[in-house]
Amino acid sequence: MAVEEKRAWIMIVVTVVSYGAYLAVILGGSGKGPLAEQPYAAALLWTVGAAIVASVALHITVALLSPEEGRVKDQRDREIHQFGEHIGQSFVAIGAVTGMILAMAEADQFWIANAIYLGFVLSALLASTAKIASYRMGFHPW
């Protein structure tokens, strides 16, 4: 397995675990009142920060444990990375537009922040899935 494919797997696992933890914290406290009134900012910042730290640590671990020849990126690796990132960026744009629409509709900050966060989560998942699929099923540049 290529190092870049391992990195895509790391991104999927870290994203799912961190977003799941965020949802557990937010939805776990929702019995105390309306969901939009839950204190979400600290949970969002902590889960995003923990995801960044975990991702960096796991990427370093994979790089250290991979053989030297496995750490070299070839043209195919670069093209697959670029392909996955381009696909994933669509959800960043969708999340930003959704956040903007919610702001113009004067929605609560909770919904705006969560729409943008969900856009980032879906972007990471889609980009990583596209990369893994490209490695597993073959990558054919246009």
C-alpha positions in Angstrom: 0.0 0.0 0.0 1.4 3.4 -1.0 2.1 5.9 1.8 -0.4 8.3 0.2 -3.1 5.7 0.3 -2.3 5.1 4.0 -2.6 8.9 4.6 -6.0 8.9 2.9 -7.1 6.1 5.3 -5.8 8.0 8.2 -7.8 11.1 7.1 -11.0 9.0 6.9 -10.6 7.4 10.3 -9.6 10.6 12.1 -12.4 12.6 10.4 -15.1 10.0 11.3 -13.9 9.6 14.9 -13.5 13.3 15.6 -16.9 14.2 14.0 -18.5 11.3 15.8 -17.1 12.6 19.1 -18.3 16.1 18.4 -21.8 14.8 17.6 -21.8 12.7 20.8 -20.9 15.7 22.9 -23.5 18.0 21.3 -26.3 15.5 21.0 -25.5 14.1 24.5 -26.3 17.4 26.0 -29.4 18.1 23.9 -31.7 16.8 26.6 -31.1 20.0 28.6 -32.8 22.3 26.0 -33.0 23.1 22.4 -30.2 21.9 20.2 -29.3 25.4 18.9 -28.8 26.6 22.5 -26.2 23.9 23.3 -22.6 25.2 24.0 -21.0 23.9 20.9 -17.9 26.2 20.3 -15.6 24.5 22.8 -16.6 21.0 21.6 -16.0 22.0 18.0 -12.6 23.6 18.7 -11.4 20.7 20.8 -12.5 18.0 18.3 -11.0 19.9 15.4 -7.7 20.5 17.3 -7.6 16.9 18.5 -8.2 15.7 14.9 -5.3 17.9 13.6 -2.9 16.6 16.3 -4.0 13.0 15.7 -3.6 13.3 12.0 -0.1 14.8 12.2 1.0 12.2 14.7 -0.3 9.3 12.6 1.2 10.8 9.4 4.6 11.0 11.1 4.2 7.5 12.4 3.4 6.1 8.9 6.3 8.0 7.4 8.7 6.7 9.9 7.5 3.1 9.6 7.4 3.1 5.8 10.4 1.8 3.9 12.5 4.5 2.1 11.3 3.5 -1.4 7.7 3.7 -0.2 8.0 7.3 0.8 8.9 8.6 -2.7 6.0 10.2 -4.5 5.8 9.5 -8.2 3.7 11.3 -10.8 0.8 9.0 -10.3 0.7 9.7 -6.5 0.8 13.5 -7.2 -2.0 13.2 -9.8 -4.2 11.0 -7.5 -3.6 13.5 -4.6 -4.6 16.4 -6.8 -7.6 14.6 -8.2 -8.9 13.7 -4.7 -8.4 17.3 -3.4 -10.2 18.8 -6.4 -13.2 16.5 -5.8 -13.2 17.2 -2.0 -13.2 20.9 -2.5 -16.7 20.8 -3.8 -18.0 20.2 -0.3 -16.0 23.1 1.1 -17.7 25.3 -1.4 -21.1 23.8 -0.5 -20.5 24.3 3.2 -19.4 27.9 2.7 -22.5 28.7 0.5 -24.8 27.0 3.0 -23.2 29.0 5.9 -23.6 32.2 3.9 -27.3 31.4 3.1 -28.0 30.6 6.8 -26.3 33.9 7.8 -28.4 35.9 5.3 -31.5 34.1 6.7 -30.3 35.2 10.1 -30.2 31.6 11.4 -28.6 30.9 14.8 -24.8 30.8 14.9 -25.0 27.1 15.9 -26.5 26.1 12.5 -24.1 28.3 10.6 -21.0 26.8 12.3 -22.3 23.3 12.0 -23.1 23.6 8.3 -19.6 24.8 7.7 -18.1 22.1 9.9 -20.1 19.5 8.1 -18.9 20.8 4.8 -15.3 20.3 5.9 -16.0 16.8 7.2 -17.7 15.8 3.9 -14.9 17.3 2.0 -12.2 15.3 3.8 -14.3 12.1 3.5 -15.0 12.6 -0.2 -11.4 13.5 -1.1 -10.0 10.6 0.8 -12.5 8.2 -0.6 -11.6 9.4 -4.2 -7.9 8.8 -3.5 -8.5 5.3 -2.1 -10.7 4.4 -5.0 -8.1 5.7 -7.4 -5.4 3.6 -5.8 -7.7 0.5 -5.6 -9.5 0.6 -8.9 -6.9 2.4 -11.0 -6.4 6.0 -11.9 -6.9 7.1 -15.4 -6.2 10.8 -15.9 -8.3 12.6 -18.5 
